[in-house]
Amino acid sequence: MPARAASAPRRPELLTTHTRRVLFAPLDAHGRAETVAERLRTAISLGVLAEGDLLPPEPELAAQFNISPVTLREALNRLRDQGLVTTRRGRGGGTVVTAPTVSQIRVAIDQVRALTALDLRDLADWRRALSLESVRLAARRASSEDVAPMPRSVERLHEAGDGIEGRRAESRFYIELGAASQSTRLSTALINAQVEYSPVLTLVYHAVETREHVARLLEPVAEHLREVRVREAEQAVADAIGFVADRAGTLRSNGWQA
């Protein structure tokens, strides 16, 4: 019997079109390698680029960012040094997202230990303010198609097997909520808030009961938006953000031990 062929790298999913537009938007003429590397790290952090995803060919990606191939290669070298991507040369090669789980958890722990109780409160307040404004605008502006991806993100949160998968599912939900607001600046701010909060989410969502509880809270949001039940949608989102914030505070008090 012939040996089974090794699985090929995957092209990224296309469910976060708006997020991709923000993350991979052309840079200005002064775009630098660290800026590109940070954009790609953000995409990996949010799960827009997940482990096993194949990046576009270097000339195509450089053109998308409006940078030189040399600048792109420098950015990719930085990501390789951090263990986030690996590159195979030659026919059938390319740059693949690796982002090993152990490295992500270790980085998350290092980052959250620098956060004070006030930092955690401010981050949760900012997430809440952006998300609730997104709810209000989405209720007025979004079509059924605009909110259609949100239930799948909730389902992913239910199905998540660890904190990293939980963080990615939750991030997709809020990014899709921001996109439904049809405000590019608001959506960009919400993406940035999710990135800043991602180390906290990685550790909070280590607990399966947290993932399941938040998923239950967020389940009705899309339907509330379709039916323009603004207060109900606001309450559900506020409860979910508050629950995660309370869990983060407890973990911090315990030295970030689950």
C-alpha positions in Angstrom: 0.0 0.0 0.0 1.5 3.4 -0.9 2.5 5.7 1.9 0.0 8.4 2.7 1.1 11.8 1.4 2.0 14.4 4.0 -0.7 17.0 4.4 -0.2 20.1 2.4 -0.2 23.6 4.0 -3.6 25.2 4.1 -4.6 28.4 2.5 -6.2 30.6 5.2 -10.0 30.7 5.6 -11.8 33.6 4.0 -14.3 34.2 6.8 -12.7 37.4 8.1 -12.5 39.5 4.9 -12.8 42.8 6.7 -10.1 41.9 9.1 -7.8 40.9 6.3 -8.4 44.2 4.6 -7.3 46.0 7.8 -4.3 43.8 8.6 -3.0 43.6 5.1 -3.7 47.1 3.9 -0.9 48.8 2.0 1.6 50.6 4.1 2.8 54.1 3.3 6.1 54.8 1.6 7.9 54.5 5.0 6.6 51.0 5.8 9.3 49.2 7.7 10.1 45.5 8.4 9.0 45.7 12.0 5.6 47.2 11.0 5.0 44.4 8.6 6.2 41.8 11.2 3.8 43.3 13.7 0.9 43.1 11.2 1.6 39.5 10.6 2.0 38.7 14.3 -1.4 40.3 14.9 -3.0 38.2 12.2 -1.4 35.1 13.9 -2.5 36.2 17.3 -6.1 36.6 16.2 -6.2 33.4 14.3 -6.7 35.1 11.0 -3.6 33.2 10.1 -3.6 29.9 12.0 -1.1 27.2 12.4 -0.6 25.4 9.1 -1.7 28.3 6.9 0.4 29.1 3.8 1.2 32.8 3.3 0.8 34.2 -0.2 4.0 34.1 -2.3 6.5 36.7 -1.3 6.1 38.9 -4.4 2.3 38.9 -4.0 2.5 39.7 -0.3 5.1 42.5 -0.8 2.8 44.1 -3.4 -0.2 43.8 -1.1 1.7 45.7 1.7 3.2 48.1 -0.9 6.8 47.3 0.3 9.9 46.0 -1.3 10.6 42.2 -1.4 13.7 43.0 0.7 11.6 44.6 3.5 9.2 41.7 3.4 12.0 39.1 3.7 13.4 41.0 6.7 10.0 40.9 8.4 9.6 37.2 7.7 13.1 36.6 9.1 11.9 38.2 12.4 8.9 36.0 12.5 11.1 32.9 11.8 13.4 33.9 14.7 10.3 34.0 17.0 9.2 30.6 15.8 6.0 31.9 14.2 6.6 30.9 10.6 8.9 28.5 8.7 9.9 28.7 5.1 10.6 25.9 2.6 12.4 26.9 -0.6 11.9 25.4 -4.0 9.0 24.0 -5.9 6.0 23.4 -3.6 7.6 25.5 -0.9 6.5 28.7 0.8 6.1 30.3 4.2 3.9 28.5 6.6 2.5 29.6 10.0 3.8 27.5 12.8 3.1 29.4 16.0 3.7 26.5 18.4 1.2 26.3 21.3 3.8 26.0 24.0 5.5 29.2 22.8 2.2 31.1 22.7 1.3 30.1 26.2 4.8 31.0 27.5 4.6 34.4 25.8 1.1 35.0 27.2 2.3 34.3 30.8 5.2 36.6 30.4 3.0 39.4 29.1 0.2 39.2 31.7 2.6 39.2 34.6 3.4 42.8 33.7 -0.2 43.8 33.9 -1.5 45.5 37.1 -5.1 45.3 38.3 -5.6 48.8 36.9 -4.3 47.7 33.5 -6.8 44.8 33.5 -9.7 47.1 34.4 -8.7 49.6 31.7 -8.4 47.0 29.0 -11.8 45.5 29.9 -13.4 49.0 30.0 -11.9 49.8 26.5 -13.1 46.4 25.1 -16.6 47.0 26.6 -16.9 50.6 25.2 -15.8 49.6 21.7 -18.0 46.4 21.6 -21.1 48.2 22.9 -20.8 51.0 20.3 -20.3 48.3 17.7 -23.6 46.7 18.8 -25.5 50.0 18.6 -24.2 50.7 15.1 -24.6 47.1 13.8 -28.2 47.1 15.0 -28.8 50.1 12.8 -26.6 49.3 9.8 -26.0 45.6 9.5 -27.8 43.2 7.2 -28.5 39.6 8.1 -25.5 38.7 5.9 -23.3 41.0 7.9 -24.0 39.2 11.2 -24.1 35.7 9.6 -20.5 34.8 10.6 -21.0 35.5 14.3 -22.9 32.3 15.3 -20.1 30.2 13.7 -17.5 32.0 15.9 -19.7 31.2 19.0 -19.8 27.6 17.8 -16.0 27.6 17.5 -15.8 28.9 21.1 -18.0 26.0 22.2 -15.8 23.5 20.3 -12.4 25.1 21.3 -10.0 22.5 22.8 -7.7 24.9 24.6 -7.1 28.5 25.5 -5.6 29.5 22.2 -8.5 28.1 20.2 -10.9 29.9 22.6 -9.0 33.2 22.3 -9.1 32.9 18.5 -12.9 32.1 18.4 -13.7 35.0 20.8 -11.5 37.4 18.8 -13.3 36.5 15.6 -16.6 37.1 17.2 -15.7 40.6 18.3 -13.9 41.4 15.0 -17.0 40.3 13.1 -19.1 42.5 15.4 -16.9 45.4 14.6 -17.1 44.7 10.9 -20.9 44.7 11.2 -20.8 48.2 12.6 -19.6 49.3 9.2 -17.2 51.7 10.8 -13.6 51.1 9.7 -12.1 53.2 12.5 -14.2 51.5 15.1 -13.4 48.0 13.7 -9.7 48.8 13.6 -9.8 49.9 17.2 -11.6 46.7 18.2 -9.0 44.6 16.4 -6.2 46.4 18.3 -8.0 45.9 21.6 -8.4 42.2 21.0 -4.7 41.9 20.2 -3.7 43.8 23.4 -6.1 41.6 25.4 -5.1 38.3 23.7 -2.5 37.2 26.3 -5.2 37.5 29.0 -7.7 35.6 26.8 -5.3 32.8 26.2 -5.1 32.1 29.9 -8.7 32.8 30.8 -10.0 30.5 28.1 -7.8 27.6 29.4 -10.8 26.6 31.5 -13.4 24.8 29.5 -16.2 26.1 31.8 -15.2 29.6 30.9 -15.3 29.0 27.2 -18.7 27.3 27.5 -20.2 30.0 29.7 -19.1 32.9 27.5 -20.3 31.0 24.4 -23.8 30.7 25.9 -23.8 34.4 26.7 -22.9 35.3 23.2 -25.2 32.9 21.4 -28.2 35.2 21.1 -26.3 38.3 20.0 -26.6 37.8 16.2 -30.3 37.2 16.5 -30.8 40.2 18.7 -29.1 42.3 16.1 -31.2 40.9 13.3 -34.3 41.8 15.3 -32.9 45.1 16.4 -33.1 44.2 20.0 -30.3 46.6 21.0 -30.6 46.5 24.8 -30.6 42.7 24.8 -27.6 42.5 22.5 -25.8 45.1 24.6 -26.5 43.2 27.8 -25.3 39.9 26.4 -22.0 41.4 25.2 -21.5 43.3 28.4 -22.1 40.2 30.5 -19.6 38.2 28.4 -16.9 40.9 28.7 -17.6 41.3 32.4 -17.4 37.6 33.1 -14.0 37.3 31.3 -12.7 40.4 33.2 -13.8 38.9 36.5 -12.1 35.6 35.6 -8.9 37.5 34.6 -8.9 39.3 38.0 -9.2 36.0 39.8 -6.4 34.4 37.8 -4.2 37.4 38.5 -4.8 37.1 42.3 -3.8 33.5 42.0 -0.6 34.3 40.2 -2.1 33.4 36.8 -2.5 29.8 37.8 -5.7 28.2 36.5 
